[in-house]
Amino acid sequence: MPARGKDNRLTVAGRIVLSVALAALWLFFAWSSVGAWRENGRPSGLGAVALELLLVVLFIVRRPPKESSQVPLDWVVTIGAFAVLAARPISGDPTLASWVGEGIQFIGLAGAVWSLLALGRSFGIVPANRGLRTGGPYALVRHPLYAFYFVSWTGYVLENPAARNILVFSAAFVFQLLRMHREELFLARDTAYQAYCNVVRYRVLPRVY
């Protein structure tokens, strides 16, 4: 019994440390957009900033899973997907591409909110079983939230086409695909999820992937 109590304390401590780290990374990400807003007179990266804030908050208030992965690789690819917080806005006057990119970010944000509402508090960071959700966008593809991440990230790069951002989002894209794969391997142990995959056959884009 004491060992179990010690494990619980370590789990809580790890959750607190990760929550604080993600919040700090988001603050730096958001502050860079505020600085660009002051310089350029436009809300640079606002859609992406709002989306990442939503994800950080939901991570902090998420409910404990029935079962979660303890495999180090799963944690590595998950942390890698947060590389987007290393992106930074570029300086310069607003252009048509920058406004279009901002609009695309908000499309991604709206889709992510739709997906998160369907998930409720079943949202998680590392692969975990928090109960199966099949409603809303999850009736169309198995990972709609990730799909809308990609939409928002594309908008950010279009708005801020710097080499650093292209590299950052390319790395995050690869990590997110690996994260998706690892998550499915973990959930495939659940017969209910296997049945769900037989019904919803595509991961992020119907009839494509």
C-alpha positions in Angstrom: 0.0 0.0 0.0 2.7 2.6 0.8 4.4 1.9 -2.6 1.1 2.6 -4.3 0.9 5.9 -2.5 4.4 6.8 -3.5 3.6 6.0 -7.2 0.5 8.2 -7.0 2.6 11.1 -5.6 5.1 10.7 -8.4 2.3 10.7 -11.0 0.8 13.8 -9.5 4.2 15.5 -9.4 4.9 14.6 -13.0 1.6 15.9 -14.1 2.2 19.2 -12.3 5.7 19.6 -13.8 4.5 18.9 -17.3 1.5 21.3 -16.9 3.8 24.1 -15.7 6.3 23.4 -18.5 3.5 23.5 -21.2 2.1 26.7 -19.7 5.5 28.4 -19.8 6.1 27.3 -23.4 2.7 28.7 -24.4 3.4 32.0 -22.7 6.6 32.5 -24.7 4.8 31.5 -27.9 1.9 33.9 -27.1 4.3 36.8 -26.1 6.1 36.6 -29.4 2.8 37.1 -31.2 1.9 40.0 -28.9 5.3 41.6 -29.9 4.6 41.0 -33.6 1.1 42.5 -33.1 2.6 45.7 -31.7 5.2 45.9 -34.5 3.0 45.0 -37.5 -0.4 46.2 -36.3 -2.0 42.8 -36.9 -2.8 39.8 -34.6 -0.1 37.5 -35.9 -0.6 33.8 -35.2 -3.7 34.5 -33.1 -5.6 31.4 -34.3 -2.6 29.1 -33.5 -2.0 30.8 -30.1 -5.7 30.3 -29.2 -5.6 26.7 -30.2 -2.5 25.9 -28.2 -3.9 27.7 -25.2 -7.0 25.5 -25.4 -4.9 22.4 -25.6 -2.8 23.3 -22.6 -5.9 24.2 -20.5 -7.6 20.9 -21.4 -4.4 19.0 -20.6 -4.4 20.5 -17.1 -8.1 19.7 -16.4 -8.3 16.4 -18.2 -9.7 13.4 -16.3 -7.4 10.5 -15.2 -7.3 7.7 -17.8 -8.4 4.1 -17.3 -5.1 3.1 -18.7 -2.2 5.2 -20.1 1.1 4.3 -21.9 4.3 4.2 -19.9 6.5 3.6 -23.0 9.2 6.2 -23.3 8.8 6.5 -27.1 5.2 7.5 -26.7 6.2 10.4 -24.4 9.0 11.4 -26.9 6.7 11.7 -29.9 4.1 13.5 -27.8 6.5 16.1 -26.6 7.9 16.4 -30.1 4.4 17.4 -31.4 4.6 20.4 -29.1 7.5 21.7 -31.2 5.0 24.2 -32.7 5.5 26.3 -29.6 9.0 27.1 -30.9 7.6 28.8 -34.0 7.8 32.6 -34.1 6.0 35.3 -36.2 7.9 37.3 -38.8 8.2 41.0 -39.1 6.9 43.0 -42.0 3.7 44.7 -43.2 0.5 42.6 -43.5 0.0 40.9 -46.9 -2.9 39.1 -48.5 -1.1 35.8 -47.7 -0.8 36.7 -44.1 -4.5 37.5 -43.7 -5.4 34.3 -45.6 -3.1 32.4 -43.3 -4.7 33.9 -40.2 -8.1 32.9 -41.6 -7.0 29.3 -42.1 -5.7 29.2 -38.5 -9.2 30.1 -37.3 -10.7 27.4 -39.5 -8.4 24.9 -37.8 -9.3 26.4 -34.4 -13.0 26.0 -35.1 -12.6 22.4 -36.2 -10.4 21.6 -33.2 -13.1 23.1 -30.8 -15.7 20.9 -32.5 -13.5 17.9 -32.0 -12.7 18.7 -28.4 -16.4 19.2 -27.6 -17.0 15.7 -28.9 -14.1 14.4 -26.7 -15.1 16.3 -23.6 -12.7 15.5 -20.7 -11.5 12.4 -22.6 -8.8 14.6 -24.2 -5.3 13.4 -23.4 -1.6 14.0 -24.3 0.0 10.6 -24.3 -1.8 7.4 -25.6 -4.4 6.5 -23.0 -7.8 4.9 -22.7 -10.2 7.5 -21.5 -13.3 6.0 -23.0 -14.3 5.7 -26.7 -15.9 8.7 -28.4 -17.5 8.2 -31.8 -19.8 11.2 -32.2 -19.4 14.5 -34.2 -16.2 14.5 -36.3 -15.2 11.2 -34.9 -17.9 9.6 -37.0 -16.0 10.8 -40.1 -12.4 10.2 -39.3 -10.6 8.6 -36.3 -8.3 11.6 -35.6 -10.2 14.8 -36.5 -8.4 16.8 -33.9 -5.0 16.1 -35.4 -6.4 16.9 -38.8 -7.4 20.3 -37.6 -4.0 20.8 -36.0 -2.5 20.4 -39.5 -4.9 23.0 -40.9 -4.0 25.5 -38.2 -0.3 24.9 -38.6 -0.5 25.3 -42.4 -2.2 28.7 -41.8 0.6 29.8 -39.4 3.3 28.9 -41.9 1.5 30.7 -44.7 1.2 33.8 -42.5 4.8 33.5 -41.2 6.8 31.8 -44.0 10.2 31.7 -42.3 12.7 28.8 -42.6 12.5 28.3 -38.9 8.8 27.9 -38.9 8.8 25.6 -41.9 11.4 23.4 -40.0 9.5 23.5 -36.8 6.1 22.6 -38.3 7.6 19.9 -40.5 9.1 18.3 -37.4 5.8 18.7 -35.5 4.0 17.1 -38.4 6.2 14.0 -38.4 5.9 13.7 -34.6 2.2 14.0 -34.8 2.0 11.2 -37.4 4.1 9.0 -35.1 2.0 10.0 -32.2 -1.2 9.0 -34.1 0.4 5.6 -35.0 1.5 5.0 -31.4 -1.9 6.0 -30.1 -3.7 3.5 -32.4 -1.3 0.7 -31.4 -2.2 1.4 -27.8 -5.9 1.6 -28.2 -6.1 -1.4 -30.6 -5.9 -3.6 -27.4 -9.5 -2.5 -26.8 -12.0 -4.6 -28.8 -14.4 -1.6 -28.9 -11.7 0.5 -30.6 -11.0 -2.3 -33.1 -14.7 -2.4 -34.0 -14.7 1.4 -34.3 -11.7 1.2 -36.7 -13.7 -1.2 -38.9 -16.5 1.3 -39.1 -14.4 4.5 -39.4 -11.7 3.5 -41.8 -9.8 6.7 -42.3 -7.5 8.6 -39.8 -7.5 12.3 -40.8 -8.9 12.7 -44.3 -11.8 10.6 -45.7 -11.0 8.4 -48.7 -7.3 9.6 -48.5 -5.7 8.6 -45.2 
